[in-house]
Amino acid sequence: MRIFDDRVEIWSPGLLPRELNLSRIETECRSIPRNKKLAELFFKVNLIENWGTGFARMIYQCKANSNARPVFEEKTGAFVITFYKTKDVSINGELNGELNGELNGELNGELNGELNGELNTGQNSVYRYIKIHEGINAGIMSKELKIPFSTVDKHIRILTKKNLIERRGSKKTGGYYLTIKGISKNPDKV
């Protein structure tokens, strides 16, 4: 691990398994653990809930915390993930102004939304998480977002009342999905 003023780099010896493509890692990822016994142990003690979702969760958490998208690279025989401190950092030599504008728009939208009776920050986080992980249940969402279950449940009730999400399936195996209203209501602003 390398810690800098503007970023943290996590280096893992060895390249990605050849079955994984770096350019499609966040959309077409599956679990190929190098140490299956260690992965199984982490699963059994609830340190991982599902194999193959880590890249998407890292991207989501960075966005939820107003950080730049992590950068995934292979360098000198190692797989490297770089987490940047803020969204206004330069990635590959290009200033990421789009993310800066998005951050300002989100903050203004959240403040105005709270005042106008729309979604607050917590509700917005739960909504966006469901948008990325449709079919997820509240228990897993609580663990992954590191928000108490009762708080996630409260946000879900509000989002359901606003007809932005709905529950489908049984209590044990069902999960939450966006409704037509939730999809058509400019999801980038919600």
Sequence and secondary structure as in RCSB ss.txt:
>XXXX:A:sequence
MRIFDDRVEIWSPGLLPRELNLSRIETECRSIPRNKKLAELFFKVNLIENWGTGFARMIYQCKANSNARPVFEEK
TGAFVITFYKTKDVSINGELNGELNGELNGELNGELNGELNGELNTGQNSVYRYIKIHEGINAGIMSKELKIPFS
TVDKHIRILTKKNLIERRGSKKTGGYYLTIKGISKNPDKV
>XXXX:A:secstr
 EE SSEEEEEEEB   TTS GGGTTTS     SSHHHHHHHHHTTS SSTT HHHHHHHHHHHTT    EEEEE
TTEEEEEEESSTTSEETTEE HHHHHHHHHHHHHHHHHHHTTS  HHHHHHHHHHHHSTTB HHHHHHHHT  HH
HHHHHHHHHHHTTSEEEES TTT EEEE HHHHHS TTT 
